[in-house]
Amino acid sequence: MQKLWLASYPAGVPEFVNLDEYSSIGQLFEKSCEQYADRIAYINMGKGLTYRELNERSAEFAAYLQQELKLPQGTRIALMMPNCLQYPVAMFGALRAGYVVVNCNPLYTARELEHQLKDSGAEVIVVLENFCHTVQSVIAATPLRHVVVASLGDMLGIKGVVVNFVVRHIKKMVPAWSIAGAVRFNDALEAGSNQTLQPVDVALKHIAFLQYTGGTTGVAKGAMLTHRNIIANLQQACAWINAAVHGRSQLIVTALPLYHIFALTANCLAFMRLGATNLLITNPRDIPGFIKEIGKYPFTAITGVNTLYNALMNHPNFDKLDFSSLDIALGGGMAVQHAVADRWKKITGKALVEAYGLTETSPAVTMNPLDMAEYNGSIGLPIPSTEVSIRADDGQEVAVGEPGELCVRGPQVMAGYYNRPEETAKVMTADGFLKTGDVAVINAEGFLRIVDRKKDMILVSGFNVYPNEVEDVLAACPGVLECAVVGVQDERSGEAVKAFVVKKDASLTAEQVVRYCRENLTGYKVPHQVEFRDSLPKTNVGKILRRALRDEAKVSRTAD
């Protein structure tokens, strides 16, 4: 496809980025720590950590893994934490020592966590004590050999004592955390401080992250994101950001979880490359606390999903904040609604800019100019060193303005799904494009717009939900004969999960179905609606027609 988008690039954004500037994420990190040593890298609950301190603490953790645990290069290190100071320390430490990071959602159920740990082969997990009960319930069935337990207040100084007391005794969030042989996070750092991190030969081709996403088989798959993939996406994003901020120091609000690919790359890594400060919000669901926290700092950038921006603006204290320093407000993970973007501009004076990406693309693919004056409803332009192709079902490119599947080629595209070559083959074309499963159109100026979704994936507040996984759980629920799951429009979360169920037991209730799902699925995957049917629509070979159910739901909503 002709690169129509280049003529619409913001001034100063190149067609290609330098992919050879860094040899690994660890090297990039160390250069940033040297260059910005005295700047604050992260703030959490009022405690700041400079780049110098982050360099020291991450080296201690790396040395602990390397020298104390004697782990060979390439070992999988699972991280199961919300946004807290321990996350970047552990993540950068693992990468510097040549290990592979496996991000785990702290809210995973035992079933979900067990699958991910077994599939990735993770031998070490760093987990916040609040979630140790889940690790404890599956550890015997996984390859885990070492457990490092963090407490929320570990790195907060004197305030941390109070934080830990509140978490453990007042909120009563933490059950007994003791796991045989587990080591406290601060003890691991102390042990590492007595060792020296030995240099490792990390190449761009080596895997940096096994980042899990769902799939057509109903089980989560690990996208192999190499050091080259991640560094390429950082270079691409930074070229775009620099064109908008012109070298001004940045403080970015990081409320989306760092274990999610959006915040991992856009906030944690790209802004680290720029020497920025990440303000970590541990519990973004506490909107009053969130607003109070960001009110303390002259923040210049914020990323979020549509639902987060909407929730912030619906609180009476939000419009009292000072937005005079704001350079960038970036929306991704799910479609930004026009009404939300318009309201954001009215309150903050800054346009809410939409971007698009996938776990499989590290994640950024397209982005709108960050200095645009108004929301335009598109997902933006392909970023540097990125090609897109809009293709019909027969693989041929469609004309400009015609809908087709959005396909992507670039250095940020994953190396494949871990141990799943057949799944990789399904999404890659012969000429090296990744098939996104999203139907898009491109206009004459190169701006793309998503118009439909080919795949059955449901997007709930920026998190992917794959119907097969939910259906597998539903099918095991006592009293269920048949089931199907689709996404339905939801004003709060963009889409919500709806289950259609044929009963085997006439006494089965929707409440029982939801309760069973909550025991086996993370909250955002649990059906918000359950509709019982006498039968489900099927093809002549017996395959359940999800699209027919989805279309019925759309018609029903329109009629309402």
PyMOL commands that set and color helices and strands:
alter all, ss='L'
color gray80, all
select helices_A, chain A and resi 4-8+25-35+51-68+86-96+110-120+129-141+158-170+185-193+227-245+261-273+287-294+306-313+318-320+338-348+359-361+421-427+467-475+510-520+523-525+546-559
alter helices_A, ss='H'
color red, helices_A
select strands_A, chain A and resi 40-44+47-50+76-80+100-103+124-128+146-150+183-184+207-213+221-226+251-254+277-280+301-304+328-331+353-357+364-367+381-382+387-391+404-409+434-442+448-453+458-460+463-465+480-490+494-503+529-532
alter strands_A, ss='S'
color yellow, strands_A
deselect
rebuild
show_as cartoon
